[in-house]
Amino acid sequence: MNQNEQIDQYCRRYKIMGMASTINETVKQAEASQLSYASFLMRLFEKEAEHRDRQARERQLKTANLPLKSCLNDYEERSESGLTSQKMNTLRELGWMDQLFNIMLMGPSGTGKSFLAAGLCADAIEKGYRAYFRTMEDIMTMLRMKEFSRTAMAEYKRMARANLIVIDDIMLFPVEKAQAVNLFNFVNQLYESTSFIITTNKMPADWAKMLDDEVLATALLDRLLFRCEVISLAGKSYRMENRKTIFAS
């Protein structure tokens, strides 16, 4: 067994898989470039760091639960939407996350709210943030089940450590009082340490009707809108404009 094979075995034994997968190539480059010992060692650690960062992003993308289409490079600007390229670029820079700002995307169904939210969530993951995409129903189920289910409690702990949480289609349906209280407590716990992206087709004034509690709705909105950019999207439904048919044209 030569030295490279021995090094590979040690790397795999101690789970240094980034080094293991590139050791032969890195040794050849080091010999060809006559690298110093320190430079060679640094290059090995760089390979390991790249490998671990890539694995971390892949795990985060898996747990983020993003929709299939969530790449904002595919976003088509529409003049009636109210979201210009300049505003989109500002959103994608994610400076608002570092300032713990929230984003509320409002508008009729089909105007791109969920796609934009998922795309910003994907951008955040790519830049190393802990970000998750959940529907209102997902959040409600987690909060209801966390005291009885290990899976729900694990999910709750993930959310508690998040840098960004997307809540999609909030207030789409009426919410029972106990669930509304759970939602308020959840947001109240996190809003000073976590950014939220909210998508909704309801005006804030309608939230009291959906919660059947004006005081609770006011308190919830107070926390979400305290540091928040409200973006109103307009226009026709993208899905209706691009709906498919089984018949030949």
C-alpha positions, 0 to 999 in steps of 0.5 A: 500500500502506497502513502496516498492509499494510507492517507486515504484510509486515515481520512476515511477512518476519521471521516475527513472525506473532503481530503479523501476524495481529492488527496491524489489530485492535491498531492500531484498539484503540490509536487508539480507546483513545489508547494511548501508543507504549509501551503500543501496542508492549507490546500488540504484543509480548503478542500475539506472545508469546501466539501463540508460547506457543500454537504451542509448546503445540501442538508439545509436545502433538503430540510428547507422543503422548498417548492420544485421551482425556487430559483429567482434566476428564472424570475420574469419581471412583469410591469404590472407586478410592481417589483422592479429589477432594482428592488429584486436585486436589493431583496436578493442581496439579503441585507434586510436579513442582517437587519432582522427585517421581515418581508410581507408579499401581498397580492391575489393568487398566482402573482408569484408570492410563493415563488418569490418567497421560495427563491429568497429562501434558496438564496439565503441557504446558498449564502449559509443562512438557516432558512425554511419554507413552510405553509401556514398549515405546516406551522400550525401542525408543528405547534399543535403536535410538538408536545406529543411528537418527537418529529414535531419537537425536532422541527420546532427546535429547527425553527427556533434556530432559524435565520429565516422562516417563510410562512406561505399562504398565511391567513388563507383559512380561518384559524381557531383560537387555540391555534391563533394563540400558538401562532402568536406565541411562536412569532413573539418568541422569534421575531427579535432574532429571526426574519420572516417572509410572509405571503398572503392574499389577505389585507392586514385589516382582514386578519382579525376576521380570520383569527376571530380576535382583533386584539390578537391579530393586532398584536401579531401584526405589530410584531411582524410589521415592526421592521417589515417591507410590505410588497404588493404584487398585482396583475393576472394569475401566472398559472392562468395565463400559462395553463396547459391543455391536453389537446393540440392547438 
